[in-house]
């Protein structure tokens, strides 16, 4: 691997925060390891699970750890991540993931999947279907999933469903229309953001695995990183755009003991602007007062733009070549 300038500067032998890490090398704090234990236990007991959490809080890491922990013999974990399909195409996708040849009609593909599950049971193989981004599932698919769990007059548990998604998935399942599926979910698990100690330990572990044997960040820097991400390592502000141009402008009026700030932000379409502004204000005040010792007497926040779904981001202009 060719070393980059950053790697050479900090004495790294590999990119410190690459996504390319083996399941066995995943780092999880104790709280996340407990979730892995609970999901593995649920699948071993042939139960279905609902796992919800905000973006970037570690849902995928937990699932990868579950994949690593489940015994290869006796279990078959099938992963589906395209939840935006209608019911027939959803089952066709499931057929392909199971190595089956999908049929043309909805009834035929459902029959193929359910028959495959029953055949696995005869071989003492227990399947678990992991449906990622399940908050995006079409309602007609949700209407039908509980039937997939019904075998031999609902007298045998031959399949586990693991539904994974954002917190609004819980609200959807609580609707009266979805009560048949909801009643078959044995465990509801919420995944929380990292704690400040978790964030510091995560950064230290990733740097150490990349070959850095010294402390690169001060405690204040790590605390600021945690506050900036809210413990969700992929997010800057919940609902705020994670692009480099999310904060368009920061102006400060500074006195001897006090300061006032004006901020411009970009938010994602559909989020509560009031909630985003509140979170930004609280974290900016905490960070500035801790780092500078000045009292923040005013934070004015203006929304300069709303980022629409799938909207391409413009690269910021630079004065340097």
N, C-alpha and C positions, 0 to 999 in steps of 0.2 A: 504494500500500500504506500502510495506516495504521500509524504508528509506535507500538510498544509502549513502556512505561516503560523497559524494559531497553534497547531500541534507542536511545532518546533519551539515557539516562544514559551509555552507552558510545560514543555517536557512530556508531551503525550505521545503514546505509540499507536493510538487509535482515536477516532472521534469520540468524545466523552458522552455525548447525548444522542447517539444514533438510535433509531428505532430497531435496527437489525441486531437483536439480542435473542439468544435461544431461550426456550421456555424454562429450561432448568436453571438459567442464570438470572431469571427475573428477580428483582428485589421487591419485597412487600413488607410494609410495617406490620407489627403484631395484629393491629385491628383488621387489616386486609387478609392476613393469614387465617384469622378466625372465620372470615366469610368463605374462604376457600374450603376450610374444614366443613362448614355447614352445608355448602352446595354439594361437596363430594358425599357427605353423609346422606343428603336428601336423595341423590341419584342412586346411591347404593340401596336405599330403602324404597326405591321405585316411586318417588314423589316428584311433583312438579314444583317449579320455583319461579318466583318473580324477582328480578334483580333490577333496581332502578337507582339512578344517580345522575348528577349534572355532568355535562361534557368535561372530559379531562380529569375526572376523579379516580380513574383506574379501573373502570369496568372491564375493559379488554384485557388488562394485565391479570385481573382476577380470573377471567375465563381461560386465559392461556395457562395459568397455574392449575386450574381445574383439569384442563386437558392433559397436563403433564402428570397430575396425581392419579387420575382414573386408571385402573389397571387395563392394559391392552387386551387381556383375555377376559371375556365375559361381558364387556361393555363396547358399545359402538356409538361414538359421539359424532353427530352430523351437524355441521355449521351452515346456517343460511343467513346471509346478511342483506339481501335485497328484499325489503319488506314492502316495497311500493307496488307490488303486483296485485292483480285481481286474484280471486280464489283459484280459478283453473290454472293460471300461469304460476301461482304460488306452488301448487302441488306438482306442476311440471318441473319447476326448479328443484323441488324436494326430491322428485324422482331422479333427476340428473345427479344430485348430490349423493344419492344412495346407490348410484351406478345402475339404475333401472332405465329402461327405454320408455319415455313418456308417451301416453296414448293421446288421442285427439280430444276426447270429451272429458268434462270435469269428473263425471262419475267413474270413468275408467282410470283416471290417474289417482283418484282417491282410493279406489279399490286396489290398485297396484301398491300404493304405499302401505295401506292397512294390512294387506296380505303379506307383504315383506316383513312387517313388524311381527306378525303371527309366526311366520316361518323362522325368524331369528329366535323367537322364544322356544321353538322346538329344538333348536341347537344350543339352548341355554346361553344365548347372547342377548343382553339387555340394551336396547337402543335409547339414546337421549337426543332429542332434537333441540338444538340451540338456535333460537330465533333472535338475532341481533336487530337493533333499531326497531323493536317491536311496536314502539309508539306510532310508527308510520303504517302499521298494518291496515289494510282496507277493512271496513266494517264487515263486509261479507265474508272475509277470511276469519275474523274474530268470531263471527256467528257460528262458524263451522268447526273451530279447533277442538271444542269439547267432545265432538263426535269422534275425532281422531283418537281420543283417550278411552273410548268405550270398546271393550273386547269381551266377548262371551257374556253377553247380557250385563255388561259392566261388573263382572264378577272377578276379573283379573286385571292386575296392573302390569301391562306389558311395555309401557312407554313412559318416559319422562319428558316433559316440555320445560325448557328453560327460556323464559321470556325476558329479554334484556332491553332496556330503553331508558328514556328520560323520565323524570318524575310524573309527567302528565299521563304516562301509561297506567299508573295506579288509579288516576281519576277515571280513565276510560273503562277500566275493568270494574270499577265500582258502579257504573251505570246499570240500571235495572236490566237493560237489554243484554248485558254481558254476564248476568248472574250465573248462568250455567257453567261458563268457563271459570269465572271467579271462584265458584265453590269447589273447583278441582285443583286450585292452586294451594298447595300445602304450606309453602313457606314464602313469606314476603320479606325480602331483604333490601335494605337501603344502604348504599355505599356513600360514606361521608368524605369530605375533602381531607387532605393531609393536615396534620397538626404542624405547628412550627418546628417541633423536634423531628417529625417525619421528613419535612422538607430538607432540613439540614443534613440528616442522615442519608437521604436519597442523593443529594449533590455530592457528598463526601464519597459514597459508594461508587457512583459513576466515574468520578475523577480517579479514584484509586484503581478501578478496573481498567482505566485508560492509561495507567502507568504514572500518574501524578502522585508522588509520595509526600507532598507538602500541602499546607493549608493555603488555598488561593483566596478564599473569601473571608472577610471578617464576620463576626456574629451579627453586626448591624446590616451588612450587605445581605446575609441570608434571611434576616428578619424582613428586610424590604422586599426581597424576592418572594417570600411567602405572602406578604400582604398584597403584592402586585398581582399574584396569581390566585389569591383566595384559597390556596391549598390545592388548586386544580392546575396541574403543570402545563396543560395546553391552553389555559385561559388567562386573559389579562383582567377583564372585568366581565362578570356574568351578564350576558346580553350585549356587551360592547364588542365592537369589531376587533378581531385579533390581528388585523393587518398592521404593517409597520406604520401606516398613516392614520391609525385610529385616533391618536391625539394630534389634532391639526395645529393647535397653538396653545402656548402657556405664557401668560404675562404676569409679572409680579411687581407689586409695589412694596418696597422694603423700608422699614423704619429701624430705629435702634433696637427695639424690643418686640416689634410686631410686624406682621406681613399680611398682605391681601393678595389673593390670586384670582386670575381670570383664566378659565380653561375652555377649550373647544374640543368636543368629542364627536365621534361617529358611532351610531348605534345600529344594531341589526334590526331589520324590519320585524315587527310583531312583538317586541319585548316592551316591558313597562319602562318608559323613559324616566319616570319618577323614581323607580327602584334603582335603576342604573345610576342616576345622578346622586342618590343618597349613598350608595356604596362607594362611588368615586370620591365624594366629598369626605366621608369618614376616613377613608384610607389615605387620602392626600394630606388631610390635617394631621393624622397620626405620624405619617412618615416625615413630613416637613418639620414638625415640632421636635421629633426625636433627633433628626439629623442636624438641625440648625439651632435649636434652643429658642427660636422665635415663636411668639404666640400668633397663631393663624386666626385672625379676627373675621375674615370674610373669604368665602370661596364661591365665585360666580361661575356657573356652568352653562355653556351654550351648546346646543346640538347643531352642528354645522351641516350634517348630512345623515341620511338614513341609508344603510347598505341593504339593497334588495337581494333576495335569494339568487344565487348563481351569478351575481354581478361581478364582473372582472375588476380587479384592483389595478389602478394606475401606479406605475413605478414612480416613486418620488424623484423629483429633479435634483441633480447634484451639481455643485459648482466645481467639482474636482474631476480629473481624468486619471 
